[in-house]
Amino acid sequence: MSTRLYVGNLNYRVDSEALAECFRAHGTVQDAHVVMDRETGQSKGFGFVEMSSAAEAQAAIEALDGKELEGRSMRVNEARPREDRRGGGGGGGGGRRGGGGW
């Protein structure tokens, strides 16, 4: 079963292919992509790499966490599942109901 890794603190010049190449020495890279800003098209400085096994992913973490790529020290760890972003409901106004006279 494949394991997905988070890779942070990437130099903005690093693209998906360069990221994959960096991880290939530690196992089979099934997917690698650098997250890009939708509006500007510029890298957001982080990405994800999917390794083919947990053992390969662990080897990549041990070898590459803190290693320099294009002048910046990468942060590499196992990616956490994305949290639901829908946020909590809409509160609502308190206020008093009814007019009520004395």
ZAFITOR-976849 format. One record per residue: residue number from 0; x, y, z of N, C-alpha, C, O in turn. Coordinates in Angstrom, 3 decimals, m for minus. Example, Ala and Ser with C-alpha at 12.3 -4.5 7.8 and 13.67 -1.06 7.14 Angstrom:
% residues 2
site k 0, nX 13.190, nY m5.690, nZ 7.800, caX 12.300, caY m4.500, caZ 7.800, cX 13.200, cY m3.300, cZ 7.800, oX 14.236, oY m3.319, oZ 8.465
site k 1, nX 12.850, nY m2.250, nZ 7.080, caX 13.670, caY m1.060, caZ 7.140, cX 12.900, cY 0.030, cZ 7.870, oX 13.409, oY 1.138, oZ 8.039
//
This chain:
% residues 102
site k 0, nX 0.841, nY m1.187, nZ 0.000, caX 0.000, caY 0.000, caZ 0.000, cX 0.882, cY 1.245, cZ 0.000, oX 1.875, oY 1.299, oZ 0.726
site k 1, nX 0.538, nY 2.222, nZ m0.788, caX 1.364, caY 3.419, caZ m0.915, cX 1.208, cY 4.336, cZ 0.297, oX 0.214, oY 4.280, oZ 1.022
site k 2, nX 2.209, nY 5.170, nZ 0.491, caX 2.211, caY 6.127, caZ 1.592, cX 2.492, cY 7.509, cZ 1.033, oX 3.419, oY 7.705, oZ 0.247
site k 3, nX 1.684, nY 8.449, nZ 1.451, caX 1.788, caY 9.828, caZ 0.961, cX 2.589, cY 10.663, cZ 1.956, oX 2.355, oY 10.612, oZ 3.164
site k 4, nX 3.535, nY 11.427, nZ 1.427, caX 4.391, caY 12.269, caZ 2.254, cX 4.134, cY 13.743, cZ 1.969, oX 3.872, oY 14.138, oZ 0.833
site k 5, nX 4.215, nY 14.541, nZ 3.021, caX 4.166, caY 15.997, caZ 2.898, cX 5.604, cY 16.491, cZ 2.815, oX 6.456, oY 16.047, oZ 3.584
site k 6, nX 5.877, nY 17.393, nZ 1.902, caX 7.213, caY 17.972, caZ 1.762, cX 7.061, cY 19.493, cZ 1.814, oX 6.467, oY 20.097, oZ 0.921
site k 7, nX 7.602, nY 20.099, nZ 2.863, caX 7.457, caY 21.539, caZ 3.050, cX 8.779, cY 22.278, cZ 2.949, oX 9.846, oY 21.672, oZ 2.854
site k 8, nX 8.687, nY 23.586, nZ 2.972, caX 9.825, caY 24.506, caZ 2.887, cX 10.593, cY 24.345, cZ 1.575, oX 11.822, oY 24.423, oZ 1.547
site k 9, nX 9.857, nY 24.121, nZ 0.500, caX 10.495, caY 23.986, caZ m0.812, cX 10.815, cY 25.350, cZ m1.407, oX 10.071, oY 26.314, oZ m1.227
site k 10, nX 11.914, nY 25.410, nZ m2.102, caX 12.262, caY 26.589, caZ m2.876, cX 11.192, cY 26.747, cZ m3.962, oX 10.733, oY 25.752, oZ m4.523
site k 11, nX 10.799, nY 27.967, nZ m4.257, caX 9.741, caY 28.203, caZ m5.241, cX 10.121, cY 27.771, cZ m6.650, oX 9.250, oY 27.653, oZ m7.512
site k 12, nX 11.411, nY 27.533, nZ m6.902, caX 11.853, caY 27.067, caZ m8.223, cX 11.700, cY 25.556, cZ m8.400, oX 11.773, oY 25.061, oZ m9.524
site k 13, nX 11.488, nY 24.816, nZ m7.308, caX 11.370, caY 23.358, caZ m7.397, cX 10.026, cY 23.005, cZ m8.030, oX 8.974, oY 23.458, oZ m7.580
site k 14, nX 10.083, nY 22.180, nZ m9.094, caX 8.840, caY 21.733, caZ m9.727, cX 8.585, cY 20.265, cZ m9.379, oX 9.382, oY 19.636, oZ m8.682
site k 15, nX 7.487, nY 19.738, nZ m9.861, caX 7.085, caY 18.372, caZ m9.523, cX 8.110, cY 17.337, cZ m9.966, oX 8.354, oY 16.367, oZ m9.247
site k 16, nX 8.710, nY 17.525, nZ m11.131, caX 9.698, caY 16.562, caZ m11.623, cX 10.954, cY 16.570, cZ m10.756, oX 11.505, oY 15.511, oZ m10.457
site k 17, nX 11.408, nY 17.751, nZ m10.353, caX 12.592, caY 17.843, caZ m9.489, cX 12.311, cY 17.198, cZ m8.129, oX 13.186, oY 16.562, oZ m7.541
site k 18, nX 11.101, nY 17.368, nZ m7.647, caX 10.715, caY 16.763, caZ m6.368, cX 10.734, cY 15.240, cZ m6.483, oX 11.279, oY 14.558, oZ m5.615
site k 19, nX 10.145, nY 14.710, nZ m7.544, caX 10.129, caY 13.263, caZ m7.761, cX 11.547, cY 12.722, cZ m7.870, oX 11.866, oY 11.686, oZ m7.287
site k 20, nX 12.391, nY 13.415, nZ m8.611, caX 13.772, caY 12.970, caZ m8.803, cX 14.512, cY 12.860, cZ m7.465, oX 15.288, oY 11.929, oZ m7.251
site k 21, nX 14.269, nY 13.791, nZ m6.596, caX 14.914, caY 13.796, caZ m5.280, cX 14.532, cY 12.553, cZ m4.465, oX 15.352, oY 12.033, oZ m3.709
site k 22, nX 13.298, nY 12.081, nZ m4.615, caX 12.799, caY 10.960, caZ m3.818, cX 13.067, cY 9.594, cZ m4.454, oX 12.998, oY 8.577, oZ m3.763
site k 23, nX 13.369, nY 9.547, nZ m5.739, caX 13.553, caY 8.268, caZ m6.438, cX 14.685, cY 7.422, cZ m5.871, oX 14.636, oY 6.196, oZ m5.968
site k 24, nX 15.682, nY 8.032, nZ m5.294, caX 16.803, caY 7.276, caZ m4.725, cX 16.368, cY 6.442, cZ m3.524, oX 17.118, oY 5.583, oZ m3.060
site k 25, nX 15.159, nY 6.692, nZ m3.020, caX 14.701, caY 6.014, caZ m1.811, cX 13.528, cY 5.076, cZ m2.062, oX 12.954, oY 4.534, oZ m1.118
site k 26, nX 13.170, nY 4.883, nZ m3.326, caX 12.089, caY 3.959, caZ m3.653, cX 11.322, cY 4.404, cZ m4.874, oX 11.707, oY 5.345, oZ m5.567
site k 27, nX 10.230, nY 3.710, nZ m5.123, caX 9.391, caY 3.995, caZ m6.281, cX 8.445, cY 5.153, cZ m5.965, oX 7.645, oY 5.078, oZ m5.033
site k 28, nX 8.549, nY 6.211, nZ m6.746, caX 7.675, caY 7.368, caZ m6.595, cX 6.469, cY 7.155, cZ m7.496, oX 6.596, oY 7.131, oZ m8.720
site k 29, nX 5.303, nY 7.001, nZ m6.889, caX 4.089, caY 6.816, caZ m7.683, cX 3.511, cY 8.135, cZ m8.165, oX 2.889, oY 8.205, oZ m9.225
site k 30, nX 3.724, nY 9.185, nZ m7.369, caX 3.223, caY 10.501, caZ m7.750, cX 4.000, cY 11.548, cZ m6.967, oX 4.394, oY 11.312, oZ m5.825
site k 31, nX 4.215, nY 12.682, nZ m7.569, caX 4.846, caY 13.817, caZ m6.889, cX 4.284, cY 15.082, cZ m7.495, oX 4.239, oY 15.232, oZ m8.716
site k 32, nX 3.854, nY 15.992, nZ m6.637, caX 3.412, caY 17.273, caZ m7.183, cX 3.633, cY 18.405, cZ m6.186, oX 3.429, oY 18.264, oZ m4.980
site k 33, nX 4.052, nY 19.514, nZ m6.741, caX 4.231, caY 20.736, caZ m5.983, cX 2.920, cY 21.506, cZ m6.088, oX 2.380, oY 21.662, oZ m7.183
site k 34, nX 2.410, nY 21.983, nZ m4.969, caX 1.146, caY 22.711, caZ m4.954, cX 1.388, cY 24.140, cZ m5.456, oX 2.288, oY 24.845, oZ m4.998
site k 35, nX 0.552, nY 24.530, nZ m6.405, caX 0.693, caY 25.840, caZ m7.042, cX m0.499, cY 26.739, cZ m6.685, oX m1.618, oY 26.263, oZ m6.495
site k 36, nX m0.236, nY 28.025, nZ m6.601, caX m1.294, caY 28.995, caZ m6.378, cX m2.142, cY 29.081, cZ m7.647, oX m1.607, oY 29.252, oZ m8.742
site k 37, nX m3.435, nY 28.965, nZ m7.503, caX m4.326, caY 28.958, caZ m8.677, cX m4.307, cY 30.268, cZ m9.443, oX m4.418, oY 30.281, oZ m10.669
site k 38, nX m4.168, nY 31.363, nZ m8.724, caX m4.226, caY 32.661, caZ m9.383, cX m2.905, cY 33.080, cZ m10.013, oX m2.881, oY 33.581, oZ m11.137
site k 39, nX m1.808, nY 32.874, nZ m9.291, caX m0.508, caY 33.353, caZ m9.791, cX 0.274, cY 32.293, cZ m10.544, oX 1.167, oY 32.625, oZ m11.324
site k 40, nX m0.045, nY 31.012, nZ m10.324, caX 0.707, caY 29.936, caZ m10.960, cX 2.052, cY 29.678, cZ m10.302, oX 2.832, oY 28.862, oZ m10.792
site k 41, nX 2.334, nY 30.367, nZ m9.193, caX 3.600, caY 30.193, caZ m8.482, cX 3.465, cY 29.105, cZ m7.419, oX 2.389, oY 28.893, oZ m6.861
site k 42, nX 4.567, nY 28.427, nZ m7.154, caX 4.605, caY 27.398, caZ m6.131, cX 4.222, cY 27.987, cZ m4.777, oX 4.539, oY 29.138, oZ m4.474
site k 43, nX 3.539, nY 27.185, nZ m3.972, caX 3.221, caY 27.602, caZ m2.611, cX 4.299, cY 27.150, cZ m1.631, oX 4.190, oY 27.395, oZ m0.430
site k 44, nX 5.344, nY 26.488, nZ m2.143, caX 6.465, caY 26.106, caZ m1.292, cX 6.281, cY 24.778, cZ m0.571, oX 7.024, oY 24.470, oZ 0.361
site k 45, nX 5.299, nY 23.989, nZ m0.995, caX 5.139, caY 22.650, caZ m0.437, cX 4.537, cY 21.732, cZ m1.490, oX 4.020, oY 22.181, oZ m2.513
site k 46, nX 4.618, nY 20.438, nZ m1.212, caX 4.081, caY 19.466, caZ m2.148, cX 3.875, cY 18.126, cZ m1.483, oX 4.021, oY 17.987, oZ m0.269
site k 47, nX 3.534, nY 17.145, nZ m2.289, caX 3.268, caY 15.801, caZ m1.797, cX 3.948, cY 14.787, cZ m2.699, oX 4.014, oY 14.951, oZ m3.918
site k 48, nX 4.453, nY 13.731, nZ m2.066, caX 5.087, caY 12.640, caZ m2.808, cX 4.444, cY 11.352, cZ m2.317, oX 4.313, oY 11.136, oZ m1.112
site k 49, nX 4.043, nY 10.496, nZ m3.254, caX 3.464, caY 9.205, caZ m2.894, cX 4.480, cY 8.119, cZ m3.215, oX 4.854, oY 7.909, oZ m4.368
site k 50, nX 4.918, nY 7.431, nZ m2.156, caX 5.882, caY 6.333, caZ m2.306, cX 5.100, cY 5.027, cZ m2.352, oX 3.999, oY 4.945, oZ m1.809
site k 51, nX 5.666, nY 3.999, nZ m3.000, caX 4.914, caY 2.765, caZ m3.220, cX 4.735, cY 1.909, cZ m1.965, oX 3.864, oY 1.040, oZ m1.943
site k 52, nX 5.537, nY 2.134, nZ m0.923, caX 5.360, caY 1.352, caZ 0.309, cX 5.685, cY 2.198, cZ 1.527, oX 6.349, oY 3.229, oZ 1.425
site k 53, nX 5.211, nY 1.751, nZ 2.671, caX 5.494, caY 2.449, caZ 3.924, cX 6.984, cY 2.413, cZ 4.246, oX 7.524, oY 3.376, oZ 4.791
site k 54, nX 7.647, nY 1.313, nZ 3.913, caX 9.086, caY 1.191, caZ 4.183, cX 9.877, cY 2.198, cZ 3.349, oX 10.807, oY 2.830, oZ 3.850
site k 55, nX 9.505, nY 2.345, nZ 2.082, caX 10.178, caY 3.323, caZ 1.230, cX 9.910, cY 4.746, cZ 1.714, oX 10.798, oY 5.599, oZ 1.700
site k 56, nX 8.687, nY 4.983, nZ 2.138, caX 8.341, caY 6.310, caZ 2.655, cX 9.168, cY 6.627, cZ 3.899, oX 9.682, oY 7.736, oZ 4.042
site k 57, nX 9.294, nY 5.655, nZ 4.792, caX 10.073, caY 5.864, caZ 6.006, cX 11.544, cY 6.120, cZ 5.669, oX 12.180, oY 6.979, oZ 6.280
site k 58, nX 12.081, nY 5.385, nZ 4.709, caX 13.468, caY 5.590, caZ 4.278, cX 13.652, cY 7.002, cZ 3.722, oX 14.667, oY 7.646, oZ 3.988
site k 59, nX 12.677, nY 7.483, nZ 2.954, caX 12.753, caY 8.829, caZ 2.390, cX 12.690, cY 9.886, cZ 3.491, oX 13.422, oY 10.875, oZ 3.446
site k 60, nX 11.825, nY 9.680, nZ 4.472, caX 11.728, caY 10.626, caZ 5.590, cX 13.068, cY 10.714, cZ 6.311, oX 13.578, oY 11.805, oZ 6.566
site k 61, nX 13.632, nY 9.549, nZ 6.637, caX 14.891, caY 9.523, caZ 7.386, cX 16.040, cY 10.155, cZ 6.601, oX 16.901, oY 10.820, oZ 7.178
site k 62, nX 16.048, nY 9.946, nZ 5.291, caX 17.145, caY 10.458, caZ 4.471, cX 16.978, cY 11.932, cZ 4.105, oX 17.967, oY 12.658, oZ 3.995
site k 63, nX 15.734, nY 12.381, nZ 3.915, caX 15.535, caY 13.700, caZ 3.315, cX 15.023, cY 14.790, cZ 4.254, oX 15.150, oY 15.971, oZ 3.931
site k 64, nX 14.453, nY 14.437, nZ 5.396, caX 13.970, caY 15.466, caZ 6.316, cX 15.157, cY 16.310, cZ 6.778, oX 16.102, oY 15.784, oZ 7.365
site k 65, nX 15.110, nY 17.592, nZ 6.518, caX 16.192, caY 18.493, caZ 6.877, cX 17.258, cY 18.644, cZ 5.801, oX 18.145, oY 19.490, oZ 5.919
site k 66, nX 17.179, nY 17.826, nZ 4.746, caX 18.169, caY 17.903, caZ 3.654, cX 17.881, cY 19.120, cZ 2.776, oX 16.728, oY 19.498, oZ 2.567
site k 67, nX 18.942, nY 19.712, nZ 2.274, caX 18.812, caY 20.898, caZ 1.447, cX 18.493, cY 20.533, cZ m0.003, oX 19.101, oY 19.636, oZ m0.588
site k 68, nX 17.527, nY 21.251, nZ m0.560, caX 17.195, caY 21.140, caZ m1.981, cX 17.031, cY 22.548, cZ m2.513, oX 16.177, oY 23.299, oZ m2.042
site k 69, nX 17.846, nY 22.912, nZ m3.494, caX 17.804, caY 24.262, caZ m4.074, cX 17.946, cY 25.346, cZ m2.996, oX 17.287, oY 26.384, oZ m3.058
site k 70, nX 18.819, nY 25.090, nZ m2.005, caX 19.132, caY 26.113, caZ m1.007, cX 18.205, cY 26.195, cZ 0.190, oX 18.369, oY 27.079, oZ 1.031
site k 71, nX 17.229, nY 25.290, nZ 0.292, caX 16.308, caY 25.308, caZ 1.446, cX 16.232, cY 23.921, cZ 2.063, oX 16.266, oY 22.916, oZ 1.354
site k 72, nX 16.131, nY 23.870, nZ 3.381, caX 16.036, caY 22.596, caZ 4.094, cX 14.599, cY 22.090, cZ 4.059, oX 13.690, oY 22.728, oZ 4.590
site k 73, nX 14.407, nY 20.939, nZ 3.428, caX 13.064, caY 20.371, caZ 3.299, cX 12.552, cY 19.837, cZ 4.634, oX 13.327, oY 19.374, oZ 5.470
site k 74, nX 11.260, nY 19.907, nZ 4.816, caX 10.584, caY 19.251, caZ 5.935, cX 9.812, cY 18.100, cZ 5.304, oX 8.973, oY 18.321, oZ 4.431
site k 75, nX 10.087, nY 16.885, nZ 5.734, caX 9.437, caY 15.713, caZ 5.144, cX 8.813, cY 14.889, cZ 6.262, oX 9.496, oY 14.499, oZ 7.209
site k 76, nX 7.526, nY 14.629, nZ 6.152, caX 6.850, caY 13.739, caZ 7.090, cX 5.631, cY 13.113, cZ 6.433, oX 5.234, oY 13.491, oZ 5.331
site k 77, nX 5.050, nY 12.156, nZ 7.127, caX 3.875, caY 11.488, caZ 6.569, cX 2.720, cY 12.470, cZ 6.515, oX 2.436, oY 13.167, oZ 7.489
site k 78, nX 2.060, nY 12.520, nZ 5.375, caX 0.940, caY 13.449, caZ 5.198, cX m0.238, cY 12.997, cZ 6.041, oX m0.533, oY 11.806, oZ 6.141
site k 79, nX m0.900, nY 13.966, nZ 6.640, caX m2.106, caY 13.675, caZ 7.410, cX m3.316, cY 13.817, cZ 6.492, oX m3.289, oY 14.599, oZ 5.542
site k 80, nX m4.366, nY 13.067, nZ 6.772, caX m5.579, caY 13.220, caZ 5.949, cX m6.094, cY 14.647, cZ 6.037, oX m5.998, oY 15.296, oZ 7.078
site k 81, nX m6.630, nY 15.112, nZ 4.951, caX m7.157, caY 16.471, caZ 4.900, cX m8.380, cY 16.587, cZ 5.795, oX m9.276, oY 15.743, oZ 5.763
site k 82, nX m8.402, nY 17.646, nZ 6.593, caX m9.560, caY 17.853, caZ 7.461, cX m10.686, cY 18.479, cZ 6.655, oX m10.455, oY 19.199, oZ 5.683
site k 83, nX m11.910, nY 18.190, nZ 7.081, caX m13.072, caY 18.758, caZ 6.418, cX m13.044, cY 20.274, cZ 6.604, oX m12.985, oY 20.759, oZ 7.734
site k 84, nX m13.086, nY 21.020, nZ 5.506, caX m12.953, caY 22.469, caZ 5.587, cX m14.295, cY 23.192, cZ 5.622, oX m14.318, oY 24.421, oZ 5.556
site k 85, nX m15.380, nY 22.498, nZ 5.720, caX m16.663, caY 23.171, caZ 5.635, cX m16.937, cY 24.077, cZ 6.831, oX m17.800, oY 24.952, oZ 6.765
site k 86, nX m16.223, nY 23.874, nZ 7.891, caX m16.365, caY 24.774, caZ 9.027, cX m17.638, cY 24.530, cZ 9.809, oX m18.542, oY 23.826, oZ 9.359
site k 87, nX m17.690, nY 25.108, nZ 10.950, caX m18.838, caY 24.911, caZ 11.839, cX m19.959, cY 25.833, cZ 11.472, oX m19.722, oY 26.917, oZ 10.938
site k 88, nX m21.109, nY 25.453, nZ 11.729, caX m22.337, caY 26.104, caZ 11.364, cX m22.391, cY 27.595, cZ 11.572, oX m21.401, oY 28.231, oZ 11.934
site k 89, nX m23.488, nY 28.106, nZ 11.353, caX m23.596, caY 29.537, caZ 11.300, cX m24.156, cY 30.195, cZ 12.528, oX m24.895, oY 31.164, oZ 12.353
site k 90, nX m23.917, nY 29.823, nZ 13.655, caX m24.303, caY 30.602, caZ 14.834, cX m25.727, cY 31.105, cZ 14.789, oX m26.667, oY 30.332, oZ 14.973
site k 91, nX m25.887, nY 32.317, nZ 14.560, caX m27.229, caY 32.879, caZ 14.539, cX m27.301, cY 33.954, cZ 15.606, oX m26.524, oY 33.976, oZ 16.560
site k 92, nX m28.216, nY 34.800, nZ 15.420, caX m28.308, caY 35.921, caZ 16.350, cX m29.046, cY 35.550, cZ 17.616, oX m30.007, oY 34.782, oZ 17.597
site k 93, nX m28.602, nY 36.081, nZ 18.659, caX m29.285, caY 35.868, caZ 19.938, cX m30.511, cY 36.740, cZ 19.966, oX m31.521, oY 36.436, oZ 19.332
site k 94, nX m30.423, nY 37.779, nZ 20.673, caX m31.518, caY 38.738, caZ 20.701, cX m32.724, cY 38.220, cZ 21.474, oX m32.838, oY 37.033, oZ 21.781
site k 95, nX m33.575, nY 39.113, nZ 21.762, caX m34.770, caY 38.749, caZ 22.526, cX m35.933, cY 38.572, cZ 21.585, oX m36.080, oY 39.283, oZ 20.591
site k 96, nX m36.724, nY 37.636, nZ 21.919, caX m37.913, caY 37.407, caZ 21.101, cX m39.097, cY 38.107, cZ 21.738, oX m39.228, oY 38.208, oZ 22.957
site k 97, nX m39.899, nY 38.555, nZ 20.899, caX m41.130, caY 39.148, caZ 21.384, cX m40.886, cY 40.511, cZ 22.001, oX m39.791, oY 40.821, oZ 22.470
site k 98, nX m41.879, nY 41.270, nZ 21.987, caX m41.759, caY 42.623, caZ 22.520, cX m41.959, cY 42.617, cZ 24.013, oX m41.102, oY 43.107, oZ 24.748
site k 99, nX m42.946, nY 42.136, nZ 24.436, caX m43.199, caY 42.061, caZ 25.863, cX m43.322, cY 43.423, cZ 26.518, oX m42.359, oY 44.190, oZ 26.548
site k 100, nX m44.388, nY 43.698, nZ 26.992, caX m44.554, caY 44.923, caZ 27.772, cX m44.617, cY 44.518, cZ 29.233, oX m44.654, oY 43.334, oZ 29.569
site k 101, nX m44.629, nY 45.474, nZ 30.047, caX m44.679, caY 45.194, caZ 31.478, cX m46.043, cY 44.935, cZ 31.870, oX m46.310, oY 44.675, oZ 33.043
//
